[in-house]
């Protein structure tokens, strides 16, 4: 599925053994970004949600 003009998409896959660590790192990065009140929106989706 292509991204809209001016946007980027990324799919990151990791072994199941490292999935929880990746989810935690993404959560921490999103929190830091929110604290800075960054202007551009970012959407994170973790499947399955039980990892997060």
Secondary structure, 3 states (H helix, E strand, C coil): CCCCCCCCCCCCCCCHHHHHHHHHHHHHHHHHHHHCCCCCCCCCCCCCHHHC
